[in-house]
Amino acid sequence: MSLEDKRHTIVLLQTGRDKSSRTFSDFDSTADALTGICSMYEKLLRELNPHLAEMTYELDDLFAYLDRLPEVSMLIYDPSLDAYTPHTRSWVKKAALAQLQGLAAPMR
């Protein structure tokens, strides 16, 4: 599966210890879902650092954020199965790396 595929994707997150912090977001594609995860992290950074006008972070920072979440996974629609296939935190991190590398490639 390519990240360019337009497959409906559901991101499942648990942001705290309490199960009531479980949430989901749905996206039109896996690429959009990965961008959404990055946006969630960037929003958290802005909340934690409201005095900074500009923010930067490393891939390791994003991965540490994902590792701190009690739960993070994706369900990606597979039309050949007519069902959603689950993807783990590890897969999400690899997919985020691939997408960010693809975004950085034109800048080289």
C-alpha positions in Angstrom: 0.0 0.0 0.0 1.3 3.4 -1.0 0.7 6.4 1.2 -0.7 8.2 -1.9 -3.6 5.8 -1.9 -6.9 7.5 -1.0 -8.0 5.0 1.6 -10.2 6.1 4.4 -8.2 6.0 7.6 -9.2 6.2 11.3 -6.7 7.2 13.9 -7.2 5.8 17.3 -5.6 7.6 20.2 -5.6 7.5 24.0 -3.9 10.6 25.3 -4.0 9.8 29.0 -4.1 7.0 31.5 -7.9 7.2 31.9 -9.8 5.3 29.2 -12.1 8.3 28.9 -9.2 10.0 27.0 -9.7 7.6 24.1 -10.6 9.3 20.9 -10.7 8.8 17.2 -10.3 11.0 14.1 -11.1 10.0 10.5 -9.4 11.1 7.4 -9.9 10.7 3.6 -6.4 9.2 3.2 -3.5 7.7 5.2 -1.3 10.7 4.2 -3.9 13.0 5.6 -4.1 11.0 8.8 -0.3 11.2 9.3 -0.4 14.9 8.7 -3.2 15.1 11.3 -1.0 13.3 13.9 1.8 15.8 13.2 -0.7 18.6 13.6 -1.9 17.2 17.0 1.7 17.2 18.2 2.3 20.7 16.9 -0.8 21.9 18.7 0.5 20.4 21.9 3.8 22.1 21.4 2.1 25.5 20.9 0.0 24.9 24.1 3.2 24.0 26.1 5.2 26.9 24.7 2.8 29.8 24.0 5.6 32.4 24.3 7.4 31.0 21.2 6.6 32.6 17.9 8.2 29.8 15.9 8.6 26.2 16.6 10.7 23.4 15.3 11.1 19.8 16.3 13.0 16.7 15.3 11.5 13.4 14.1 12.8 11.8 17.4 10.6 14.3 19.3 7.5 13.2 17.3 8.4 9.6 17.9 8.8 10.2 21.7 5.3 11.9 21.7 3.8 8.8 20.0 5.6 6.5 22.4 4.2 8.4 25.4 0.7 8.0 24.2 -0.9 4.9 25.9 -2.5 4.0 22.6 -2.0 5.0 19.0 -3.0 3.0 16.0 -4.7 3.3 12.6 -7.5 1.5 10.8 -7.1 1.7 7.0 -9.8 0.7 4.7 -8.9 -2.1 2.3 -11.3 -2.2 -0.6 -10.2 -5.7 -1.6 -11.4 -7.0 1.8 -14.2 -4.4 2.2 -12.9 -4.0 5.7 -10.5 -2.0 7.8 -7.0 -3.4 8.5 -5.3 -2.4 11.8 -1.9 -0.9 12.0 0.2 -0.6 15.1 2.2 2.3 16.7 5.3 0.9 15.1 3.7 1.0 11.6 2.5 4.6 12.2 6.0 5.7 13.1 7.4 4.1 10.0 4.7 5.6 7.8 5.3 9.0 9.4 9.0 8.7 8.6 8.3 7.8 5.0 5.9 10.7 4.5 8.2 13.2 6.1 11.1 12.0 4.0 9.0 12.4 0.9 8.2 16.0 1.9 11.8 16.8 2.6 13.1 15.2 -0.7 12.1 18.2 -2.9 14.0 20.5 -0.6 17.3 18.7 -1.1 
